[in-house]
Structure formats: C-alpha cells, structure tokens
Amino acid sequence: MIAPLALFLLLVYAVPLYDILSRGVMDNELSTTWPRVSGALQGWKGQVPGEDVFAALAEDMKASQKQRVTAIAARRLNYAQPGGRTLVMSTARQIAGMDTPPSSGWKAAFIQINPSWNDREIWHDLYQASGPASSFFLLAAFDRRLNADGGISLVPADNRIYVDILLRTFSIALSVTLICLVMAFPLAYLIANGPPRLARLAFLLVLLPLWTSVLVRTAAWFVLLQDEGLINQALRYVGIASEPVPLIFNRFGLIVAMVHVSLPYMVLPIYAAMKAIKPDYLRAALSLGANPMYAFIRVYMPLAIPGLAAGSILVFIMALGYYITPALIGGASDQMISYFIAYYTTDSVNWGFAGALSIVLLVATSVLYVVYSKLSSGKGATIA
C-alpha cells in the first residue's frame, strides 16, 4: 500500500537529491570534452608532460573546436585557474588551424603559443579535472585546493569567499535561533499554563502566520521596513527620527523578518513539552520546601529541555536553508549559502559548486539532527 508513496518520494526527492549531491564529487566535464588528454594524464607524476600528452591535447582541441564544445573545457579549467578560459580558447583556435604537426613538435608549439602550457600548475588542474571523481569542488567550498605537490593550500586571497559565506550563514542562523528562543519561551509558557481564554488567543496568533506563505510574509516585511514604510513613517511621526532609518537590505531587517517567519516553529515544540509537564511536580517541590524560583529551575526546566532542543534545532536547520527572505530583505553582504547554491544552479550553471555547497549544508544539518537526537533521548527530562 505504501509502494506509490515510496515511488513518489524516490522520483521527486531521492533521485534529484542524489543527482545534485553527486555533482559535488563527480568531475567529468573535461573527460567528456577532451577524452584523449584525460586518459593520457592518468597516473600523472606532477611534472609538465611529454610530447605524447601534448599530441593528445592537440587532437582533443581540434575535435572540440569542430564540435563547438571547447568552451566546456575552458570553463572547467577557469574554475581552478584564473584566466584559464582565455588560455584554452585562444590556444584551441590556433591549434585547430594546424593541419599537420609542427616540425618542432606539439609541446614546443603549445609553449610558443602561450608559455603557461609549460607551467605544471596548469597540468595539475587538468589532471584533477580528468575525473571521474574529484575533491576539487568540496575543497573549494572551504577555500582550499590541491596544489601540484599534492598538498592542500588556500586559494588566492581574491577567491576566498566560501568560508565567509559559511560563517555568515551559521552566525545568522544562530542569531535567529537565540532570539526566537528568548521570545518563544514565555509565550509557550503562557499558552501552556495561562488562563484558558488568553492561552487560546495566544495560540491562535502563533498559528495564524503559518496559514500564510513565506513569500507573502517576507513581502509584507519588505513593505514595512522600506524607507517610506509604515515603521519609518511612525518613527518620524513620533519624533524619534527625522530621516528614514535604514531597516532593509541589512542584517537587522533580515533577522527581524527571519525571526517572524521562524518563531511559530520554536513556540510549538516548547509548548508541546510544557503541556506534558504535570503541575503536580511543581506542587510537590513546593510542598517539600523549595521556593518557586528554585522549583522552576530544578524541576520545570529539565522537563522542558526536550522541547527547547527540538525547537532550537528545528529553527536553526530551517534558518540555514533560508533563501527567499535573505534575497528580498538582506543586502549583498547578508546572502546565505542557499543563495549561492541557487546562483550556481540557475545563473552560472556550475553544478559542481552547487553540489559541493549542498553537501556541506546536508552534513551540517545531519550533525545537528544527531545532536538533537541525543538531547531528546530522555536524559534532558531527568529531574535534577
């Protein structure tokens, strides 16, 4: 009976997920475009190769020029080597015009066209791109690369952006999680233990945003936070500000919008945990001589920890993957990892980088899930 559901999940979830993740470690663009030189470079020893490899490259360049696919190889080399595209395209055009091997040999011809072909770093990049699997994209996601000596080194300073993106993503997600936790705890306590009429109203207000799409809620904040929005108009009306306060396209506006979207997902798990706590526990602690604050900290809080952990992990994981809200509310320096995954998928069509960043995001969320599983395994519910 569950076969249709399993098939549906396989086709629309598992297969696409495997496809994008595999692209982060598979590297076959060069081997498909230039199969001869990719095969000749197998077992490369770290030095500028000999005449046979240059001859294979010349044949591949002639074939790729005829098929008009040289740009694929040029784009792949450009990922690793700034100026690689220009090097490949200009060399391929001249090599394609040579009907016969030059008397000095293909190696000398390539070096004469561009001395960079005598640089072993170029050949290391070609060797690493020869596939079928490669660590290039995963290392690049941490601003690292394999050098010609086989070690791992930092990429040039101008290309070091991904570690900053990861740190920015985690810092924004952590900020949103902490703010939601501080705001959600008293609200969940009110819903779980407050007067029934007030609790029902508060619960309705928590659920109400969930009935509206994230895009609509984000667009509403876009209207509210802009220079001529309701908030700035109110600030000027009461005399707090004489000029529009920059509330949008910055970190402040982004966190405000993300907290608003994420808050219900923090309140509901905490409320569920608090609702399951019997009032008898606190009354027993008070009857044994504990003051209300001590009883709350030592009895009530440990029982609420599973809800706190569940809400925190849920909000943090959700915040890691936010795309619409940072794209609309955040500035250029506030874009998170999801923005770059989308950019490499749709704009630059660099599936390798998109796959590598997706792997990093998946591993991060998996680690967080393991942490949550341990926190919610029952140990947190032990009364100290």
Buried (B, 14 or more C-beta within 10 A) or exposed (E): EEEEEEEEEEEEEEEEEEEBBEBBBBBBBBBEBBBBBBEBBEEBEEEBBEEEBBBBBBBBBBBBBEEEBBBBBBBBBBBBBEEBBEBBBEBBEBBBEEEEEBEEBBBBBBBEBBEBBEBBEBBBBBBBBBBEEBBBBBBBBBBBBBBBEEEEEEBEEEEEEBEEBBEBBBEBBBBBBBBBBEBBBEBBBBBBBBEEEEBEBBBEEBEEBEEEEBEEBBBEBBEBBBEEBEBBEEBBEEEEEEEBBBBBBBBBBBBBBBBBBBBBBBBBBBBBBBEEBEEEBBEEBBEEEBEEEEBBEEBBBBBBBBBBBBBBBBBBBBBBBBBBBBBBBBBEEBBBBBBBBBBBBEEEEBBBBBBBBBBBBBEBBEEBEEBBEEBBEEEBBEEE
